[in-house]
Amino acid sequence: MDESYKSQIILGDDKAIQVEGMGAMEISINKGNKKVNYVYFIQKMKHNLLSVGKMMDKNYNLMFEDRKCKIYDKN
């Protein structure tokens, strides 16, 4: 993680929150693991957030069903 990366993001309730770093993480997929880049570290967050808009910008399709989110790589 690059702890020198500092920024702010605006949440759905229009409140700003401080980003304390940026890095990558691996998520489990059907065929093993997939690296997801540009993941923000936000110390004050109690839960993970997924930016649907950012995922779409990175060429992913998302499907929400049965309280789950399925993410498909268009490539």
DSSP file (Angstrom, degrees, kcal/mol; ACC not computed):
  #  RESIDUE AA STRUCTURE BP1 BP2  ACC     N-H-->O    O-->H-N    N-H-->O    O-->H-N    TCO  KAPPA ALPHA  PHI   PSI    X-CA   Y-CA   Z-CA
    1    1 A M              0   0    0      0, 0.0     2,-1.0     0, 0.0    22,-0.3   0.000 360.0 360.0 360.0 138.3    0.0    0.0    0.0
    2    2 A D  B >   -A   22   0A   0     20,-3.4    20,-1.4     1,-0.2     3,-1.2  -0.801 360.0-176.5 -91.9  99.0    1.2    3.5   -0.8
    3    3 A E  T 3  S+     0   0    0     -2,-1.0    -1,-0.2     1,-0.2    20,-0.1   0.586  75.6  71.2 -75.2  -9.4    0.6    5.4    2.4
    4    4 A S  T 3  S+     0   0    0     18,-0.1     2,-0.5    -3,-0.1    -1,-0.2   0.667  74.5  99.2 -79.1 -15.3    1.7    8.7    0.8
    5    5 A Y    <   +     0   0    0     -3,-1.2     2,-0.4    17,-0.2    -3,-0.0  -0.620  52.9 174.7 -74.7 119.8   -1.5    8.7   -1.3
    6    6 A K        +     0   0    0     -2,-0.5     2,-0.3    14,-0.1    14,-0.2  -0.981  11.0 133.3-128.1 139.2   -3.9   11.1    0.4
    7    7 A S  E     -C   19   0B   0     12,-1.2    12,-3.3    -2,-0.4     2,-0.4  -0.936  41.7-117.7-163.2 179.9   -7.3   12.2   -1.0
    8    8 A Q  E     -C   18   0B   0     -2,-0.3     2,-0.3    10,-0.3    10,-0.2  -0.983  18.9-161.9-130.3 147.0  -10.9   12.6    0.0
    9    9 A I  E     -C   17   0B   0      8,-2.2     8,-2.2    -2,-0.4     2,-0.5  -0.923  18.1-128.1-122.9 156.0  -14.0   10.9   -1.3
   10   10 A I  E     -C   16   0B   0     -2,-0.3     6,-0.2     6,-0.2     2,-0.1  -0.906  24.6-146.4-104.7 125.0  -17.6   12.0   -1.1
   11   11 A L    >   -     0   0    0      4,-3.0     3,-2.2    -2,-0.5    -1,-0.0  -0.257  34.3 -91.2 -83.3 174.4  -20.0    9.4    0.3
   12   12 A G  T 3  S+     0   0    0      1,-0.3    -1,-0.1     2,-0.1    -2,-0.0   0.726 127.0  55.6 -60.2 -24.0  -23.6    8.9   -0.7
   13   13 A D  T 3  S-     0   0    0      2,-0.1    -1,-0.3     1,-0.0     3,-0.1   0.212 120.5-108.3 -93.5  15.8  -24.8   11.2    2.1
   14   14 A D  S <  S+     0   0    0     -3,-2.2     2,-0.3     1,-0.3    -2,-0.1   0.580  75.5 137.3  68.9  13.9  -22.5   14.0    0.7
   15   15 A K        -     0   0    0      1,-0.0    -4,-3.0    -5,-0.0     2,-0.3  -0.724  50.4-131.1 -88.9 141.1  -20.0   13.7    3.6
   16   16 A A  E     -C   10   0B   0     -2,-0.3     2,-0.3    -6,-0.2    -6,-0.2  -0.683  22.5-170.3 -89.6 144.2  -16.3   13.8    2.8
   17   17 A I  E     -C    9   0B   0     -8,-2.2    -8,-2.2    -2,-0.3     2,-0.3  -0.994  24.2-111.8-136.7 143.9  -14.0   11.1    4.3
   18   18 A Q  E     -C    8   0B   0     -2,-0.3     2,-0.5   -10,-0.2    26,-0.3  -0.559  18.0-144.9 -81.4 130.8  -10.2   11.0    4.2
   19   19 A V  E     -C    7   0B   0    -12,-3.3   -12,-1.2    -2,-0.3    23,-0.2  -0.837  12.4-171.7 -90.2 127.9   -8.3    8.4    2.1
   20   20 A E        -     0   0    0     21,-3.0     2,-0.3    -2,-0.5    22,-0.2   0.395  60.8 -21.0-104.0   0.3   -5.2    7.3    4.0
   21   21 A G  E     - B   0  41A   0     20,-0.7    20,-2.9   -17,-0.1     2,-0.3  -0.934  53.9-129.2 170.2 169.6   -3.5    5.2    1.2
   22   22 A M  E     +AB   2  40A   0    -20,-1.4   -20,-3.4    -2,-0.3     2,-0.2  -0.998  36.5 129.3-142.6 143.4   -4.0    3.3   -2.0
   23   23 A G  E     - B   0  39A   0     16,-2.5    16,-2.8    -2,-0.3     2,-0.3  -0.747  46.1 -81.7-160.5-151.0   -3.0   -0.2   -3.0
   24   24 A A  E     -     0   0A   0     -2,-0.2     2,-0.3    14,-0.2    13,-0.2  -0.910  29.5-170.7-132.2 158.7   -4.1   -3.5   -4.5
   25   25 A M  E     - B   0  36A   0     11,-2.1    11,-3.4    -2,-0.3     2,-0.4  -0.974  20.5-122.5-145.5 159.9   -5.9   -6.6   -3.1
   26   26 A E  E     - B   0  35A   0     -2,-0.3     2,-0.3     9,-0.2     9,-0.2  -0.867  22.2-166.4-105.6 139.5   -6.7  -10.0   -4.3
   27   27 A I  E     - B   0  34A   0      7,-2.5     7,-2.4    -2,-0.4     2,-0.3  -0.920  26.8-108.4-120.3 150.9  -10.2  -11.4   -4.5
   28   28 A S  E     + B   0  33A   0     -2,-0.3     2,-0.3     5,-0.2     5,-0.3  -0.592  40.8 173.7 -78.5 134.7  -11.3  -15.0   -5.0
   29   29 A I  E >   - B   0  32A   0      3,-2.9     3,-1.7    -2,-0.3     5,-0.0  -0.791  49.3 -89.9-129.3 175.7  -12.9  -15.8   -8.3
   30   30 A N  T 3  S+     0   0    0      1,-0.3     3,-0.1    -2,-0.3    -2,-0.0   0.827 125.8  42.5 -57.0 -33.8  -14.0  -19.1   -9.9
   31   31 A K  T 3  S-     0   0    0      1,-0.1     2,-0.5     2,-0.0    -1,-0.3   0.021 128.9 -78.8-105.5  26.4  -10.5  -19.7  -11.5
   32   32 A G  E <  S-B   29   0A   0     -3,-1.7    -3,-2.9     2,-0.0     2,-0.3  -0.963  83.2 -17.8 122.7-122.7   -8.3  -18.6   -8.5
   33   33 A N  E     -B   28   0A   0     -2,-0.5     2,-0.4    -5,-0.3    -5,-0.2  -0.898  46.1-156.1-126.7 155.0   -7.6  -15.0   -7.5
   34   34 A K  E     -B   27   0A   0     -7,-2.4    -7,-2.5    -2,-0.3     2,-0.4  -0.999  18.8-130.0-131.4 133.5   -7.8  -11.7   -9.3
   35   35 A K  E     -B   26   0A   0     -2,-0.4     2,-0.5    -9,-0.2    -9,-0.2  -0.697  17.7-160.9 -84.3 130.1   -5.8   -8.6   -8.4
   36   36 A V  E     -B   25   0A   0    -11,-3.4   -11,-2.1    -2,-0.4     3,-0.3  -0.962  11.7-158.6-112.4 120.6   -7.9   -5.4   -8.0
   37   37 A N  E     +     0   0A   0     -2,-0.5   -13,-0.2   -13,-0.2   -14,-0.0  -0.421  63.7  39.0 -92.8 168.9   -5.8   -2.2   -8.3
   38   38 A Y  E    S+     0   0A   0    -15,-0.3     2,-0.5     1,-0.2   -14,-0.2   0.877  70.3 164.8  60.6  43.7   -6.6    1.3   -7.0
   39   39 A V  E     -B   23   0A   0    -16,-2.8   -16,-2.5    -3,-0.3     2,-0.3  -0.806  29.2-137.7 -91.7 126.5   -8.1    0.2   -3.7
   40   40 A Y  E     -B   22   0A   0     -2,-0.5     2,-0.6   -18,-0.2   -18,-0.2  -0.622   3.4-143.7 -86.4 142.5   -8.4    3.0   -1.2
   41   41 A F  E     +B   21   0A   0    -20,-2.9   -21,-3.0    -2,-0.3   -20,-0.7  -0.936  19.6 179.8-103.6 122.0   -7.6    2.5    2.5
   42   42 A I    >   -     0   0    0     -2,-0.6     3,-1.6   -23,-0.2   -23,-0.1  -0.937  15.4-159.7-127.0 106.2   -9.9    4.6    4.7
   43   43 A Q  T 3  S+     0   0    0     -2,-0.5    -1,-0.1     1,-0.3   -24,-0.1   0.828  87.9  53.1 -54.9 -39.9   -9.1    4.2    8.4
   44   44 A K  T 3  S+     0   0    0    -26,-0.3     2,-0.3     2,-0.0    -1,-0.3   0.551  82.3 108.3 -80.6  -7.3  -12.5    5.3    9.7
   45   45 A M    <   -     0   0    0     -3,-1.6    -3,-0.1     1,-0.1     3,-0.1  -0.527  45.6-171.0 -75.9 133.4  -14.6    2.9    7.6
   46   46 A K  S    S+     0   0    0     -2,-0.3     2,-0.3     1,-0.1    -1,-0.1   0.648  74.1  33.7 -92.0 -19.3  -16.3    0.1    9.5
   47   47 A H  S    S-     0   0    0      0, 0.0     2,-0.2     0, 0.0    -1,-0.1  -0.928  88.9-100.7-135.1 156.6  -17.4   -1.8    6.3
   48   48 A N        -     0   0    0     -2,-0.3     2,-0.4    -3,-0.1    -2,-0.0  -0.485  34.0-154.3 -74.0 147.3  -16.0   -2.2    2.8
   49   49 A L        -     0   0    0     -2,-0.2     2,-0.5    -4,-0.0    -4,-0.0  -0.945   4.7-156.0-122.1 147.2  -17.4   -0.1    0.0
   50   50 A L        -     0   0    0     -2,-0.4     2,-0.9     4,-0.0     3,-0.1  -0.989  12.2-143.0-122.1 123.9  -17.6   -0.9   -3.7
   51   51 A S     >  -     0   0    0     -2,-0.5     4,-2.4     1,-0.2     5,-0.2  -0.768  10.7-168.3 -88.1 106.9  -17.8    1.9   -6.2
   52   52 A V  H  > S+     0   0    0     -2,-0.9     4,-2.4     1,-0.2     5,-0.2   0.917  88.0  51.8 -60.4 -43.9  -20.0    0.7   -9.0
   53   53 A G  H  > S+     0   0    0      1,-0.2     4,-2.2     2,-0.2    -1,-0.2   0.910 110.1  47.9 -60.5 -43.6  -19.1    3.6  -11.2
   54   54 A K  H  > S+     0   0    0      2,-0.2     4,-1.3     1,-0.2    -1,-0.2   0.894 111.0  51.2 -65.4 -40.0  -15.3    3.0  -10.7
   55   55 A M  H  <>S+     0   0    0     -4,-2.4     5,-1.8     1,-0.2    -2,-0.2   0.903 110.8  48.5 -64.0 -40.1  -15.8   -0.7  -11.5
   56   56 A M  H ><5S+     0   0    0     -4,-2.4     3,-1.7     1,-0.2    -2,-0.2   0.886 107.0  56.0 -66.6 -38.1  -17.7    0.1  -14.6
   57   57 A D  H 3<5S+     0   0    0     -4,-2.2    -1,-0.2     1,-0.3    -2,-0.2   0.821 104.5  54.6 -60.4 -30.4  -15.0    2.6  -15.6
   58   58 A K  T 3<5S-     0   0    0     -4,-1.3    -1,-0.3    -3,-0.2    -2,-0.2   0.220 127.2 -99.5 -91.1  13.8  -12.5   -0.3  -15.3
   59   59 A N  T < 5S+     0   0    0     -3,-1.7    15,-2.0     1,-0.3    16,-0.4   0.820  76.9 136.7  77.2  34.6  -14.5   -2.5  -17.8
   60   60 A Y  E   < -D   73   0C   0     -5,-1.8     2,-0.4    13,-0.2    -1,-0.3  -0.846  44.4-143.7-108.2 149.3  -16.4   -4.7  -15.3
   61   61 A N  E     -D   72   0C   0     11,-3.2    11,-3.4    -2,-0.3     2,-0.4  -0.899  17.5-157.8-103.8 141.8  -20.1   -5.7  -15.4
   62   62 A L  E     -D   71   0C   0     -2,-0.4     2,-0.4     9,-0.2     9,-0.2  -0.965   9.6-171.8-123.4 138.8  -21.9   -6.0  -12.0
   63   63 A M  E     -D   70   0C   0      7,-2.6     7,-3.2    -2,-0.4     2,-0.5  -0.991   8.5-157.2-130.5 124.9  -25.0   -7.9  -11.2
   64   64 A F  E     +D   69   0C   0     -2,-0.4     2,-0.3     5,-0.2     5,-0.2  -0.886  29.4 144.9-104.5 125.4  -26.8   -7.6   -7.8
   65   65 A E  E >   +D   68   0C   0      3,-2.3     3,-1.4    -2,-0.5    -2,-0.1  -0.957  60.9   3.1-160.1 138.0  -29.0  -10.5   -6.8
   66   66 A D  T 3  S-     0   0    0     -2,-0.3     3,-0.1     1,-0.3    -1,-0.0   0.878 127.8 -55.8  52.3  45.3  -29.9  -12.3   -3.5
   67   67 A R  T 3  S+     0   0    0      1,-0.2     2,-0.3    -3,-0.0    -1,-0.3   0.734 119.0 105.9  61.6  24.7  -27.9   -9.8   -1.4
   68   68 A K  E <   -D   65   0C   0     -3,-1.4    -3,-2.3     2,-0.0     2,-0.5  -0.919  61.7-141.1-129.3 157.4  -24.8  -10.6   -3.5
   69   69 A C  E     -D   64   0C   0     -2,-0.3     2,-0.5    -5,-0.2    -5,-0.2  -0.981  12.4-160.9-119.6 120.9  -22.8   -8.8   -6.1
   70   70 A K  E     -D   63   0C   0     -7,-3.2    -7,-2.6    -2,-0.5     2,-0.5  -0.882   8.3-158.0-100.3 130.9  -21.4  -10.7   -9.0
   71   71 A I  E     -D   62   0C   0     -2,-0.5     2,-0.5    -9,-0.2    -9,-0.2  -0.935   5.9-167.1-115.0 127.0  -18.6   -9.0  -10.9
   72   72 A Y  E     -D   61   0C   0    -11,-3.4   -11,-3.2    -2,-0.5     2,-0.6  -0.946  17.1-137.9-117.6 132.0  -17.8   -9.9  -14.5
   73   73 A D  E     -D   60   0C   0     -2,-0.5   -13,-0.2   -13,-0.2   -14,-0.1  -0.786   8.7-152.4 -86.1 117.8  -14.6   -8.9  -16.3
   74   74 A K              0   0    0    -15,-2.0    -1,-0.1    -2,-0.6   -14,-0.1   0.750 360.0 360.0 -62.5 -23.0  -15.6   -7.9  -19.9
   75   75 A N              0   0    0    -16,-0.4    -1,-0.3    -3,-0.0   -15,-0.1   0.482 360.0 360.0 -81.2 360.0  -12.2   -8.9  -21.1
